[in-house]
Amino acid sequence: MRVEADREAIFGEEAVQIRRVTLPKDNGRNGVMTGTVIAGYCEVDMPSFDGKKHWYPVEGLVGENGEKIVEEEIELPEESDDSEDSVESEADEE
């Protein structure tokens, strides 16, 4: 994929910093998405730029064939608390 972003996120232990970036016009903009997305920023491995991982906004990423990358939210079903209830009822029986 290709990075067309003009900013990146720097995640620290206690804060997040957003800063402007200037990427080279050549293949230095090419990277590999790791699949991790936090607050609209995707982690991208940039081996042709500096070999490090960077966080770019999802809307600033373009696929290999020019397709727009979008963030999709997938809802996970909540786990039921039945297991806790059964443990408590077993303790009540004793």
PyMOL Python script that loads the backbone (N, CA, C, O; Angstrom):
from pymol import cmd

cmd.read_pdbstr("""\
ATOM      1  N   MET A   1       0.832  -1.171   0.000  1.00  0.00           N
ATOM      2  CA  MET A   1       0.000   0.000   0.000  1.00  0.00           C
ATOM      3  C   MET A   1       0.880   1.239   0.000  1.00  0.00           C
ATOM      4  O   MET A   1       2.079   1.160   0.270  1.00  0.00           O
ATOM      5  N   ARG A   2       0.293   2.355  -0.298  1.00  0.00           N
ATOM      6  CA  ARG A   2       1.032   3.626  -0.409  1.00  0.00           C
ATOM      7  C   ARG A   2       0.475   4.620   0.604  1.00  0.00           C
ATOM      8  O   ARG A   2      -0.737   4.730   0.788  1.00  0.00           O
ATOM      9  N   VAL A   3       1.376   5.335   1.252  1.00  0.00           N
ATOM     10  CA  VAL A   3       0.989   6.343   2.240  1.00  0.00           C
ATOM     11  C   VAL A   3       0.907   7.701   1.557  1.00  0.00           C
ATOM     12  O   VAL A   3       1.884   8.178   0.981  1.00  0.00           O
ATOM     13  N   GLU A   4      -0.271   8.318   1.626  1.00  0.00           N
ATOM     14  CA  GLU A   4      -0.494   9.657   1.064  1.00  0.00           C
ATOM     15  C   GLU A   4      -0.799  10.652   2.183  1.00  0.00           C
ATOM     16  O   GLU A   4      -1.319  11.738   1.925  1.00  0.00           O
ATOM     17  N   ALA A   5      -0.480  10.290   3.405  1.00  0.00           N
ATOM     18  CA  ALA A   5      -0.816  11.111   4.573  1.00  0.00           C
ATOM     19  C   ALA A   5       0.174  12.257   4.749  1.00  0.00           C
ATOM     20  O   ALA A   5       1.326  12.182   4.321  1.00  0.00           O
ATOM     21  N   ASP A   6      -0.308  13.319   5.390  1.00  0.00           N
ATOM     22  CA  ASP A   6       0.565  14.448   5.700  1.00  0.00           C
ATOM     23  C   ASP A   6       0.787  14.581   7.203  1.00  0.00           C
ATOM     24  O   ASP A   6       1.366  15.560   7.675  1.00  0.00           O
ATOM     25  N   ARG A   7       0.315  13.574   7.953  1.00  0.00           N
ATOM     26  CA  ARG A   7       0.528  13.580   9.402  1.00  0.00           C
ATOM     27  C   ARG A   7       0.640  12.137   9.894  1.00  0.00           C
ATOM     28  O   ARG A   7       0.220  11.199   9.218  1.00  0.00           O
ATOM     29  N   GLU A   8       1.211  11.985  11.076  1.00  0.00           N
ATOM     30  CA  GLU A   8       1.310  10.673  11.709  1.00  0.00           C
ATOM     31  C   GLU A   8       1.124  10.820  13.211  1.00  0.00           C
ATOM     32  O   GLU A   8       1.317  11.901  13.768  1.00  0.00           O
ATOM     33  N   ALA A   9       0.753   9.740  13.853  1.00  0.00           N
ATOM     34  CA  ALA A   9       0.565   9.740  15.304  1.00  0.00           C
ATOM     35  C   ALA A   9       1.784   9.101  15.951  1.00  0.00           C
ATOM     36  O   ALA A   9       2.328   8.113  15.458  1.00  0.00           O
ATOM     37  N   ILE A  10       2.195   9.683  17.057  1.00  0.00           N
ATOM     38  CA  ILE A  10       3.276   9.133  17.866  1.00  0.00           C
ATOM     39  C   ILE A  10       2.640   8.761  19.202  1.00  0.00           C
ATOM     40  O   ILE A  10       2.252   9.640  19.972  1.00  0.00           O
ATOM     41  N   PHE A  11       2.532   7.472  19.477  1.00  0.00           N
ATOM     42  CA  PHE A  11       1.910   7.005  20.713  1.00  0.00           C
ATOM     43  C   PHE A  11       2.974   6.872  21.797  1.00  0.00           C
ATOM     44  O   PHE A  11       3.919   6.093  21.670  1.00  0.00           O
ATOM     45  N   GLY A  12       2.798   7.651  22.869  1.00  0.00           N
ATOM     46  CA  GLY A  12       3.690   7.570  24.016  1.00  0.00           C
ATOM     47  C   GLY A  12       3.016   6.796  25.132  1.00  0.00           C
ATOM     48  O   GLY A  12       1.898   6.309  24.963  1.00  0.00           O
ATOM     49  N   GLU A  13       3.673   6.680  26.254  1.00  0.00           N
ATOM     50  CA  GLU A  13       3.103   5.939  27.376  1.00  0.00           C
ATOM     51  C   GLU A  13       1.887   6.644  27.974  1.00  0.00           C
ATOM     52  O   GLU A  13       0.953   5.991  28.438  1.00  0.00           O
ATOM     53  N   GLU A  14       1.902   7.978  27.961  1.00  0.00           N
ATOM     54  CA  GLU A  14       0.817   8.713  28.600  1.00  0.00           C
ATOM     55  C   GLU A  14       0.065   9.647  27.658  1.00  0.00           C
ATOM     56  O   GLU A  14      -0.935  10.243  28.059  1.00  0.00           O
ATOM     57  N   ALA A  15       0.524   9.788  26.421  1.00  0.00           N
ATOM     58  CA  ALA A  15      -0.117  10.739  25.514  1.00  0.00           C
ATOM     59  C   ALA A  15       0.105  10.341  24.063  1.00  0.00           C
ATOM     60  O   ALA A  15       0.937   9.487  23.758  1.00  0.00           O
ATOM     61  N   VAL A  16      -0.652  10.973  23.175  1.00  0.00           N
ATOM     62  CA  VAL A  16      -0.512  10.789  21.738  1.00  0.00           C
ATOM     63  C   VAL A  16      -0.177  12.136  21.129  1.00  0.00           C
ATOM     64  O   VAL A  16      -0.813  13.142  21.443  1.00  0.00           O
ATOM     65  N   GLN A  17       0.804  12.158  20.274  1.00  0.00           N
ATOM     66  CA  GLN A  17       1.197  13.386  19.598  1.00  0.00           C
ATOM     67  C   GLN A  17       0.921  13.210  18.102  1.00  0.00           C
ATOM     68  O   GLN A  17       1.280  12.183  17.525  1.00  0.00           O
ATOM     69  N   ILE A  18       0.294  14.192  17.476  1.00  0.00           N
ATOM     70  CA  ILE A  18       0.063  14.192  16.035  1.00  0.00           C
ATOM     71  C   ILE A  18       1.016  15.216  15.432  1.00  0.00           C
ATOM     72  O   ILE A  18       1.039  16.374  15.846  1.00  0.00           O
ATOM     73  N   ARG A  19       1.798  14.781  14.453  1.00  0.00           N
ATOM     74  CA  ARG A  19       2.740  15.721  13.837  1.00  0.00           C
ATOM     75  C   ARG A  19       2.675  15.617  12.317  1.00  0.00           C
ATOM     76  O   ARG A  19       2.306  14.581  11.763  1.00  0.00           O
ATOM     77  N   ARG A  20       3.038  16.702  11.663  1.00  0.00           N
ATOM     78  CA  ARG A  20       3.069  16.735  10.203  1.00  0.00           C
ATOM     79  C   ARG A  20       4.296  15.972   9.722  1.00  0.00           C
ATOM     80  O   ARG A  20       5.349  15.995  10.360  1.00  0.00           O
ATOM     81  N   VAL A  21       4.143  15.299   8.590  1.00  0.00           N
ATOM     82  CA  VAL A  21       5.259  14.553   8.014  1.00  0.00           C
ATOM     83  C   VAL A  21       5.381  14.885   6.535  1.00  0.00           C
ATOM     84  O   VAL A  21       4.404  15.247   5.880  1.00  0.00           O
ATOM     85  N   THR A  22       6.586  14.755   6.030  1.00  0.00           N
ATOM     86  CA  THR A  22       6.848  14.889   4.611  1.00  0.00           C
ATOM     87  C   THR A  22       7.533  13.611   4.162  1.00  0.00           C
ATOM     88  O   THR A  22       8.658  13.320   4.568  1.00  0.00           O
ATOM     89  N   LEU A  23       6.852  12.861   3.329  1.00  0.00           N
ATOM     90  CA  LEU A  23       7.393  11.596   2.846  1.00  0.00           C
ATOM     91  C   LEU A  23       7.993  11.789   1.459  1.00  0.00           C
ATOM     92  O   LEU A  23       7.559  12.668   0.714  1.00  0.00           O
ATOM     93  N   PRO A  24       8.979  10.983   1.107  1.00  0.00           N
ATOM     94  CA  PRO A  24       9.583  11.111  -0.228  1.00  0.00           C
ATOM     95  C   PRO A  24       8.573  10.805  -1.327  1.00  0.00           C
ATOM     96  O   PRO A  24       7.580  10.117  -1.088  1.00  0.00           O
ATOM     97  N   LYS A  25       8.820  11.306  -2.516  1.00  0.00           N
ATOM     98  CA  LYS A  25       7.913  11.102  -3.649  1.00  0.00           C
ATOM     99  C   LYS A  25       8.104   9.724  -4.295  1.00  0.00           C
ATOM    100  O   LYS A  25       7.228   9.273  -5.033  1.00  0.00           O
ATOM    101  N   ASP A  26       9.205   9.063  -4.039  1.00  0.00           N
ATOM    102  CA  ASP A  26       9.495   7.779  -4.681  1.00  0.00           C
ATOM    103  C   ASP A  26       8.864   6.607  -3.916  1.00  0.00           C
ATOM    104  O   ASP A  26       7.840   6.785  -3.257  1.00  0.00           O
ATOM    105  N   ASN A  27       9.447   5.445  -3.995  1.00  0.00           N
ATOM    106  CA  ASN A  27       8.924   4.249  -3.333  1.00  0.00           C
ATOM    107  C   ASN A  27       9.017   4.294  -1.814  1.00  0.00           C
ATOM    108  O   ASN A  27       8.561   3.365  -1.148  1.00  0.00           O
ATOM    109  N   GLY A  28       9.589   5.338  -1.258  1.00  0.00           N
ATOM    110  CA  GLY A  28       9.672   5.486   0.193  1.00  0.00           C
ATOM    111  C   GLY A  28       8.309   5.620   0.844  1.00  0.00           C
ATOM    112  O   GLY A  28       8.192   5.506   2.064  1.00  0.00           O
ATOM    113  N   ARG A  29       7.280   5.860   0.051  1.00  0.00           N
ATOM    114  CA  ARG A  29       5.908   5.965   0.572  1.00  0.00           C
ATOM    115  C   ARG A  29       5.227   4.603   0.682  1.00  0.00           C
ATOM    116  O   ARG A  29       4.144   4.505   1.260  1.00  0.00           O
ATOM    117  N   ASN A  30       5.835   3.560   0.142  1.00  0.00           N
ATOM    118  CA  ASN A  30       5.222   2.236   0.155  1.00  0.00           C
ATOM    119  C   ASN A  30       5.429   1.568   1.507  1.00  0.00           C
ATOM    120  O   ASN A  30       6.494   1.677   2.115  1.00  0.00           O
ATOM    121  N   GLY A  31       4.389   0.872   1.967  1.00  0.00           N
ATOM    122  CA  GLY A  31       4.469   0.197   3.252  1.00  0.00           C
ATOM    123  C   GLY A  31       3.537  -0.993   3.306  1.00  0.00           C
ATOM    124  O   GLY A  31       2.838  -1.307   2.342  1.00  0.00           O
ATOM    125  N   VAL A  32       3.541  -1.648   4.454  1.00  0.00           N
ATOM    126  CA  VAL A  32       2.705  -2.817   4.681  1.00  0.00           C
ATOM    127  C   VAL A  32       1.887  -2.576   5.939  1.00  0.00           C
ATOM    128  O   VAL A  32       2.436  -2.311   7.008  1.00  0.00           O
ATOM    129  N   MET A  33       0.565  -2.671   5.802  1.00  0.00           N
ATOM    130  CA  MET A  33      -0.305  -2.491   6.966  1.00  0.00           C
ATOM    131  C   MET A  33      -0.145  -3.696   7.892  1.00  0.00           C
ATOM    132  O   MET A  33      -0.137  -4.841   7.440  1.00  0.00           O
ATOM    133  N   THR A  34      -0.017  -3.426   9.192  1.00  0.00           N
ATOM    134  CA  THR A  34       0.105  -4.527  10.153  1.00  0.00           C
ATOM    135  C   THR A  34      -1.260  -5.048  10.583  1.00  0.00           C
ATOM    136  O   THR A  34      -1.355  -6.149  11.126  1.00  0.00           O
ATOM    137  N   GLY A  35      -2.313  -4.278  10.350  1.00  0.00           N
ATOM    138  CA  GLY A  35      -3.657  -4.690  10.741  1.00  0.00           C
ATOM    139  C   GLY A  35      -4.117  -4.095  12.055  1.00  0.00           C
ATOM    140  O   GLY A  35      -5.257  -4.317  12.464  1.00  0.00           O
ATOM    141  N   THR A  36      -3.262  -3.350  12.721  1.00  0.00           N
ATOM    142  CA  THR A  36      -3.622  -2.719  13.985  1.00  0.00           C
ATOM    143  C   THR A  36      -4.089  -1.290  13.724  1.00  0.00           C
ATOM    144  O   THR A  36      -3.384  -0.500  13.096  1.00  0.00           O
ATOM    145  N   VAL A  37      -5.287  -0.967  14.213  1.00  0.00           N
ATOM    146  CA  VAL A  37      -5.843   0.371  14.052  1.00  0.00           C
ATOM    147  C   VAL A  37      -6.278   0.883  15.419  1.00  0.00           C
ATOM    148  O   VAL A  37      -6.997   0.199  16.148  1.00  0.00           O
ATOM    149  N   ILE A  38      -5.833   2.099  15.761  1.00  0.00           N
ATOM    150  CA  ILE A  38      -6.218   2.735  17.019  1.00  0.00           C
ATOM    151  C   ILE A  38      -6.658   4.155  16.701  1.00  0.00           C
ATOM    152  O   ILE A  38      -5.904   4.932  16.114  1.00  0.00           O
ATOM    153  N   ALA A  39      -7.873   4.485  17.090  1.00  0.00           N
ATOM    154  CA  ALA A  39      -8.411   5.841  16.949  1.00  0.00           C
ATOM    155  C   ALA A  39      -8.262   6.392  15.533  1.00  0.00           C
ATOM    156  O   ALA A  39      -7.936   7.565  15.352  1.00  0.00           O
ATOM    157  N   GLY A  40      -8.501   5.543  14.523  1.00  0.00           N
ATOM    158  CA  GLY A  40      -8.440   5.995  13.138  1.00  0.00           C
ATOM    159  C   GLY A  40      -7.055   6.025  12.533  1.00  0.00           C
ATOM    160  O   GLY A  40      -6.899   6.433  11.382  1.00  0.00           O
ATOM    161  N   TYR A  41      -6.038   5.602  13.278  1.00  0.00           N
ATOM    162  CA  TYR A  41      -4.667   5.550  12.786  1.00  0.00           C
ATOM    163  C   TYR A  41      -4.239   4.099  12.655  1.00  0.00           C
ATOM    164  O   TYR A  41      -4.428   3.300  13.572  1.00  0.00           O
ATOM    165  N   CYS A  42      -3.660   3.764  11.505  1.00  0.00           N
ATOM    166  CA  CYS A  42      -3.246   2.393  11.214  1.00  0.00           C
ATOM    167  C   CYS A  42      -1.726   2.276  11.322  1.00  0.00           C
ATOM    168  O   CYS A  42      -0.990   3.157  10.879  1.00  0.00           O
ATOM    169  N   GLU A  43      -1.275   1.183  11.912  1.00  0.00           N
ATOM    170  CA  GLU A  43       0.161   0.929  12.003  1.00  0.00           C
ATOM    171  C   GLU A  43       0.645   0.417  10.644  1.00  0.00           C
ATOM    172  O   GLU A  43       0.075  -0.518  10.082  1.00  0.00           O
ATOM    173  N   VAL A  44       1.711   1.046  10.125  1.00  0.00           N
ATOM    174  CA  VAL A  44       2.246   0.701   8.815  1.00  0.00           C
ATOM    175  C   VAL A  44       3.741   0.448   8.955  1.00  0.00           C
ATOM    176  O   VAL A  44       4.480   1.285   9.473  1.00  0.00           O
ATOM    177  N   ASP A  45       4.177  -0.723   8.483  1.00  0.00           N
ATOM    178  CA  ASP A  45       5.602  -1.056   8.453  1.00  0.00           C
ATOM    179  C   ASP A  45       6.178  -0.410   7.198  1.00  0.00           C
ATOM    180  O   ASP A  45       5.699  -0.667   6.094  1.00  0.00           O
ATOM    181  N   MET A  46       7.203   0.425   7.360  1.00  0.00           N
ATOM    182  CA  MET A  46       7.762   1.195   6.249  1.00  0.00           C
ATOM    183  C   MET A  46       9.205   0.757   5.931  1.00  0.00           C
ATOM    184  O   MET A  46      10.141   1.512   6.193  1.00  0.00           O
ATOM    185  N   PRO A  47       9.399  -0.442   5.376  1.00  0.00           N
ATOM    186  CA  PRO A  47      10.753  -0.938   5.115  1.00  0.00           C
ATOM    187  C   PRO A  47      11.530  -0.117   4.088  1.00  0.00           C
ATOM    188  O   PRO A  47      12.751  -0.008   4.194  1.00  0.00           O
ATOM    189  N   SER A  48      10.854   0.460   3.101  1.00  0.00           N
ATOM    190  CA  SER A  48      11.574   1.231   2.085  1.00  0.00           C
ATOM    191  C   SER A  48      11.823   2.679   2.512  1.00  0.00           C
ATOM    192  O   SER A  48      12.578   3.395   1.854  1.00  0.00           O
ATOM    193  N   PHE A  49      11.194   3.114   3.606  1.00  0.00           N
ATOM    194  CA  PHE A  49      11.396   4.479   4.105  1.00  0.00           C
ATOM    195  C   PHE A  49      12.516   4.497   5.136  1.00  0.00           C
ATOM    196  O   PHE A  49      13.591   5.040   4.882  1.00  0.00           O
ATOM    197  N   ASP A  50      12.264   3.899   6.308  1.00  0.00           N
ATOM    198  CA  ASP A  50      13.292   3.868   7.345  1.00  0.00           C
ATOM    199  C   ASP A  50      13.328   2.532   8.088  1.00  0.00           C
ATOM    200  O   ASP A  50      14.074   2.377   9.055  1.00  0.00           O
ATOM    201  N   GLY A  51      12.523   1.570   7.638  1.00  0.00           N
ATOM    202  CA  GLY A  51      12.514   0.254   8.265  1.00  0.00           C
ATOM    203  C   GLY A  51      11.755   0.184   9.571  1.00  0.00           C
ATOM    204  O   GLY A  51      11.786  -0.843  10.248  1.00  0.00           O
ATOM    205  N   LYS A  52      11.073   1.259   9.940  1.00  0.00           N
ATOM    206  CA  LYS A  52      10.344   1.305  11.207  1.00  0.00           C
ATOM    207  C   LYS A  52       8.841   1.283  10.954  1.00  0.00           C
ATOM    208  O   LYS A  52       8.382   1.426   9.820  1.00  0.00           O
ATOM    209  N   LYS A  53       8.085   1.100  12.036  1.00  0.00           N
ATOM    210  CA  LYS A  53       6.629   1.146  11.956  1.00  0.00           C
ATOM    211  C   LYS A  53       6.164   2.551  12.326  1.00  0.00           C
ATOM    212  O   LYS A  53       6.678   3.165  13.261  1.00  0.00           O
ATOM    213  N   HIS A  54       5.190   3.044  11.581  1.00  0.00           N
ATOM    214  CA  HIS A  54       4.636   4.371  11.796  1.00  0.00           C
ATOM    215  C   HIS A  54       3.119   4.256  11.856  1.00  0.00           C
ATOM    216  O   HIS A  54       2.548   3.270  11.390  1.00  0.00           O
ATOM    217  N   TRP A  55       2.470   5.260  12.428  1.00  0.00           N
ATOM    218  CA  TRP A  55       1.010   5.297  12.538  1.00  0.00           C
ATOM    219  C   TRP A  55       0.477   6.420  11.680  1.00  0.00           C
ATOM    220  O   TRP A  55       0.739   7.591  11.956  1.00  0.00           O
ATOM    221  N   TYR A  56      -0.281   6.075  10.622  1.00  0.00           N
ATOM    222  CA  TYR A  56      -0.838   7.059   9.697  1.00  0.00           C
ATOM    223  C   TYR A  56      -2.357   6.980   9.726  1.00  0.00           C
ATOM    224  O   TYR A  56      -2.913   5.911   9.981  1.00  0.00           O
ATOM    225  N   PRO A  57      -3.048   8.110   9.463  1.00  0.00           N
ATOM    226  CA  PRO A  57      -4.511   8.063   9.443  1.00  0.00           C
ATOM    227  C   PRO A  57      -4.985   7.140   8.310  1.00  0.00           C
ATOM    228  O   PRO A  57      -4.417   7.136   7.218  1.00  0.00           O
ATOM    229  N   VAL A  58      -6.023   6.371   8.589  1.00  0.00           N
ATOM    230  CA  VAL A  58      -6.533   5.415   7.616  1.00  0.00           C
ATOM    231  C   VAL A  58      -6.913   6.113   6.313  1.00  0.00           C
ATOM    232  O   VAL A  58      -6.680   5.573   5.232  1.00  0.00           O
ATOM    233  N   GLU A  59      -7.500   7.315   6.406  1.00  0.00           N
ATOM    234  CA  GLU A  59      -7.915   8.011   5.184  1.00  0.00           C
ATOM    235  C   GLU A  59      -6.731   8.473   4.337  1.00  0.00           C
ATOM    236  O   GLU A  59      -6.928   8.896   3.197  1.00  0.00           O
ATOM    237  N   GLY A  60      -5.515   8.402   4.861  1.00  0.00           N
ATOM    238  CA  GLY A  60      -4.318   8.781   4.120  1.00  0.00           C
ATOM    239  C   GLY A  60      -3.603   7.598   3.488  1.00  0.00           C
ATOM    240  O   GLY A  60      -2.460   7.728   3.049  1.00  0.00           O
ATOM    241  N   LEU A  61      -4.268   6.436   3.436  1.00  0.00           N
ATOM    242  CA  LEU A  61      -3.665   5.232   2.871  1.00  0.00           C
ATOM    243  C   LEU A  61      -4.376   4.845   1.578  1.00  0.00           C
ATOM    244  O   LEU A  61      -5.595   4.968   1.457  1.00  0.00           O
ATOM    245  N   VAL A  62      -3.585   4.375   0.616  1.00  0.00           N
ATOM    246  CA  VAL A  62      -4.118   3.980  -0.685  1.00  0.00           C
ATOM    247  C   VAL A  62      -3.604   2.580  -1.002  1.00  0.00           C
ATOM    248  O   VAL A  62      -2.433   2.278  -0.775  1.00  0.00           O
ATOM    249  N   GLY A  63      -4.486   1.724  -1.528  1.00  0.00           N
ATOM    250  CA  GLY A  63      -4.107   0.359  -1.874  1.00  0.00           C
ATOM    251  C   GLY A  63      -3.179   0.294  -3.078  1.00  0.00           C
ATOM    252  O   GLY A  63      -2.920   1.305  -3.731  1.00  0.00           O
ATOM    253  N   GLU A  64      -2.682  -0.904  -3.363  1.00  0.00           N
ATOM    254  CA  GLU A  64      -1.740  -1.111  -4.464  1.00  0.00           C
ATOM    255  C   GLU A  64      -2.301  -0.687  -5.815  1.00  0.00           C
ATOM    256  O   GLU A  64      -1.559  -0.230  -6.684  1.00  0.00           O
ATOM    257  N   ASN A  65      -3.612  -0.838  -5.991  1.00  0.00           N
ATOM    258  CA  ASN A  65      -4.249  -0.503  -7.270  1.00  0.00           C
ATOM    259  C   ASN A  65      -5.003   0.821  -7.208  1.00  0.00           C
ATOM    260  O   ASN A  65      -5.880   1.077  -8.032  1.00  0.00           O
ATOM    261  N   GLY A  66      -4.662   1.666  -6.227  1.00  0.00           N
ATOM    262  CA  GLY A  66      -5.282   2.978  -6.104  1.00  0.00           C
ATOM    263  C   GLY A  66      -6.583   2.989  -5.321  1.00  0.00           C
ATOM    264  O   GLY A  66      -7.227   4.032  -5.219  1.00  0.00           O
ATOM    265  N   GLU A  67      -6.985   1.845  -4.762  1.00  0.00           N
ATOM    266  CA  GLU A  67      -8.233   1.801  -4.008  1.00  0.00           C
ATOM    267  C   GLU A  67      -8.076   2.492  -2.657  1.00  0.00           C
ATOM    268  O   GLU A  67      -7.012   2.453  -2.038  1.00  0.00           O
ATOM    269  N   LYS A  68      -9.151   3.118  -2.222  1.00  0.00           N
ATOM    270  CA  LYS A  68      -9.158   3.831  -0.947  1.00  0.00           C
ATOM    271  C   LYS A  68      -9.261   2.814   0.196  1.00  0.00           C
ATOM    272  O   LYS A  68     -10.074   1.892   0.137  1.00  0.00           O
ATOM    273  N   ILE A  69      -8.453   2.981   1.212  1.00  0.00           N
ATOM    274  CA  ILE A  69      -8.493   2.134   2.394  1.00  0.00           C
ATOM    275  C   ILE A  69      -9.495   2.748   3.369  1.00  0.00           C
ATOM    276  O   ILE A  69      -9.438   3.947   3.642  1.00  0.00           O
ATOM    277  N   VAL A  70     -10.404   1.943   3.891  1.00  0.00           N
ATOM    278  CA  VAL A  70     -11.393   2.429   4.849  1.00  0.00           C
ATOM    279  C   VAL A  70     -11.340   1.578   6.102  1.00  0.00           C
ATOM    280  O   VAL A  70     -11.002   0.395   6.064  1.00  0.00           O
ATOM    281  N   GLU A  71     -11.680   2.208   7.207  1.00  0.00           N
ATOM    282  CA  GLU A  71     -11.737   1.505   8.480  1.00  0.00           C
ATOM    283  C   GLU A  71     -13.141   0.942   8.646  1.00  0.00           C
ATOM    284  O   GLU A  71     -14.130   1.665   8.525  1.00  0.00           O
ATOM    285  N   GLU A  72     -13.216  -0.341   8.919  1.00  0.00           N
ATOM    286  CA  GLU A  72     -14.504  -0.996   9.114  1.00  0.00           C
ATOM    287  C   GLU A  72     -14.620  -1.416  10.570  1.00  0.00           C
ATOM    288  O   GLU A  72     -13.738  -2.088  11.105  1.00  0.00           O
ATOM    289  N   GLU A  73     -15.703  -1.018  11.199  1.00  0.00           N
ATOM    290  CA  GLU A  73     -15.925  -1.380  12.593  1.00  0.00           C
ATOM    291  C   GLU A  73     -16.714  -2.673  12.639  1.00  0.00           C
ATOM    292  O   GLU A  73     -17.796  -2.769  12.059  1.00  0.00           O
ATOM    293  N   ILE A  74     -16.179  -3.663  13.324  1.00  0.00           N
ATOM    294  CA  ILE A  74     -16.840  -4.957  13.453  1.00  0.00           C
ATOM    295  C   ILE A  74     -17.236  -5.140  14.910  1.00  0.00           C
ATOM    296  O   ILE A  74     -16.387  -5.133  15.801  1.00  0.00           O
ATOM    297  N   GLU A  75     -18.524  -5.302  15.140  1.00  0.00           N
ATOM    298  CA  GLU A  75     -19.000  -5.494  16.502  1.00  0.00           C
ATOM    299  C   GLU A  75     -18.821  -6.953  16.899  1.00  0.00           C
ATOM    300  O   GLU A  75     -19.194  -7.860  16.155  1.00  0.00           O
ATOM    301  N   LEU A  76     -18.254  -7.168  18.064  1.00  0.00           N
ATOM    302  CA  LEU A  76     -18.084  -8.519  18.593  1.00  0.00           C
ATOM    303  C   LEU A  76     -19.217  -8.793  19.567  1.00  0.00           C
ATOM    304  O   LEU A  76     -19.579  -7.924  20.360  1.00  0.00           O
ATOM    305  N   PRO A  77     -19.780  -9.997  19.516  1.00  0.00           N
ATOM    306  CA  PRO A  77     -20.859 -10.310  20.455  1.00  0.00           C
ATOM    307  C   PRO A  77     -20.322 -10.336  21.885  1.00  0.00           C
ATOM    308  O   PRO A  77     -19.208 -10.793  22.142  1.00  0.00           O
ATOM    309  N   GLU A  78     -21.134  -9.840  22.796  1.00  0.00           N
ATOM    310  CA  GLU A  78     -20.728  -9.841  24.198  1.00  0.00           C
ATOM    311  C   GLU A  78     -20.823 -11.249  24.759  1.00  0.00           C
ATOM    312  O   GLU A  78     -21.735 -12.008  24.432  1.00  0.00           O
ATOM    313  N   GLU A  79     -19.868 -11.579  25.603  1.00  0.00           N
ATOM    314  CA  GLU A  79     -19.905 -12.885  26.246  1.00  0.00           C
ATOM    315  C   GLU A  79     -20.961 -12.866  27.338  1.00  0.00           C
ATOM    316  O   GLU A  79     -21.119 -11.870  28.044  1.00  0.00           O
ATOM    317  N   SER A  80     -21.676 -13.963  27.470  1.00  0.00           N
ATOM    318  CA  SER A  80     -22.697 -14.024  28.516  1.00  0.00           C
ATOM    319  C   SER A  80     -22.032 -14.293  29.860  1.00  0.00           C
ATOM    320  O   SER A  80     -20.960 -14.894  29.930  1.00  0.00           O
ATOM    321  N   ASP A  81     -22.679 -13.844  30.913  1.00  0.00           N
ATOM    322  CA  ASP A  81     -22.157 -14.024  32.265  1.00  0.00           C
ATOM    323  C   ASP A  81     -22.714 -15.288  32.917  1.00  0.00           C
ATOM    324  O   ASP A  81     -22.704 -15.402  34.143  1.00  0.00           O
ATOM    325  N   ASP A  82     -23.202 -16.240  32.116  1.00  0.00           N
ATOM    326  CA  ASP A  82     -23.789 -17.472  32.644  1.00  0.00           C
ATOM    327  C   ASP A  82     -22.801 -18.269  33.482  1.00  0.00           C
ATOM    328  O   ASP A  82     -23.189 -18.891  34.471  1.00  0.00           O
ATOM    329  N   SER A  83     -21.526 -18.257  33.097  1.00  0.00           N
ATOM    330  CA  SER A  83     -20.531 -19.051  33.831  1.00  0.00           C
ATOM    331  C   SER A  83     -20.364 -18.540  35.257  1.00  0.00           C
ATOM    332  O   SER A  83     -20.181 -19.333  36.180  1.00  0.00           O
ATOM    333  N   GLU A  84     -20.424 -17.215  35.448  1.00  0.00           N
ATOM    334  CA  GLU A  84     -20.309 -16.656  36.797  1.00  0.00           C
ATOM    335  C   GLU A  84     -21.532 -17.017  37.626  1.00  0.00           C
ATOM    336  O   GLU A  84     -21.410 -17.324  38.811  1.00  0.00           O
ATOM    337  N   ASP A  85     -22.717 -16.983  37.008  1.00  0.00           N
ATOM    338  CA  ASP A  85     -23.948 -17.314  37.718  1.00  0.00           C
ATOM    339  C   ASP A  85     -23.943 -18.758  38.195  1.00  0.00           C
ATOM    340  O   ASP A  85     -24.383 -19.051  39.307  1.00  0.00           O
ATOM    341  N   SER A  86     -23.446 -19.660  37.357  1.00  0.00           N
ATOM    342  CA  SER A  86     -23.449 -21.067  37.746  1.00  0.00           C
ATOM    343  C   SER A  86     -22.473 -21.316  38.888  1.00  0.00           C
ATOM    344  O   SER A  86     -22.738 -22.165  39.738  1.00  0.00           O
ATOM    345  N   VAL A  87     -21.363 -20.608  38.932  1.00  0.00           N
ATOM    346  CA  VAL A  87     -20.402 -20.761  40.031  1.00  0.00           C
ATOM    347  C   VAL A  87     -21.028 -20.250  41.335  1.00  0.00           C
ATOM    348  O   VAL A  87     -20.893 -20.871  42.389  1.00  0.00           O
ATOM    349  N   GLU A  88     -21.716 -19.105  41.240  1.00  0.00           N
ATOM    350  CA  GLU A  88     -22.344 -18.548  42.441  1.00  0.00           C
ATOM    351  C   GLU A  88     -23.452 -19.472  42.945  1.00  0.00           C
ATOM    352  O   GLU A  88     -23.575 -19.655  44.156  1.00  0.00           O
ATOM    353  N   SER A  89     -24.257 -20.056  42.068  1.00  0.00           N
ATOM    354  CA  SER A  89     -25.338 -20.927  42.517  1.00  0.00           C
ATOM    355  C   SER A  89     -24.793 -22.206  43.115  1.00  0.00           C
ATOM    356  O   SER A  89     -25.407 -22.755  44.030  1.00  0.00           O
ATOM    357  N   GLU A  90     -23.662 -22.703  42.634  1.00  0.00           N
ATOM    358  CA  GLU A  90     -23.034 -23.890  43.229  1.00  0.00           C
ATOM    359  C   GLU A  90     -22.548 -23.563  44.637  1.00  0.00           C
ATOM    360  O   GLU A  90     -22.665 -24.395  45.537  1.00  0.00           O
ATOM    361  N   ALA A  91     -22.001 -22.355  44.844  1.00  0.00           N
ATOM    362  CA  ALA A  91     -21.530 -21.955  46.173  1.00  0.00           C
ATOM    363  C   ALA A  91     -22.700 -21.815  47.132  1.00  0.00           C
ATOM    364  O   ALA A  91     -22.571 -22.132  48.315  1.00  0.00           O
ATOM    365  N   ASP A  92     -23.852 -21.339  46.633  1.00  0.00           N
ATOM    366  CA  ASP A  92     -25.039 -21.193  47.480  1.00  0.00           C
ATOM    367  C   ASP A  92     -25.563 -22.536  47.954  1.00  0.00           C
ATOM    368  O   ASP A  92     -26.099 -22.645  49.057  1.00  0.00           O
ATOM    369  N   GLU A  93     -25.408 -23.576  47.108  1.00  0.00           N
ATOM    370  CA  GLU A  93     -25.926 -24.897  47.430  1.00  0.00           C
ATOM    371  C   GLU A  93     -25.141 -25.549  48.569  1.00  0.00           C
ATOM    372  O   GLU A  93     -25.691 -26.361  49.312  1.00  0.00           O
ATOM    373  N   GLU A  94     -23.878 -25.206  48.709  1.00  0.00           N
ATOM    374  CA  GLU A  94     -23.019 -25.816  49.724  1.00  0.00           C
ATOM    375  C   GLU A  94     -23.334 -25.222  51.045  1.00  0.00           C
ATOM    376  O   GLU A  94     -22.725 -25.592  52.049  1.00  0.00           O
TER     377      GLU A  94
END
""", "prot")
cmd.dss("prot")
cmd.show_as("cartoon", "prot")
cmd.util.cbc("prot")
cmd.orient("prot")
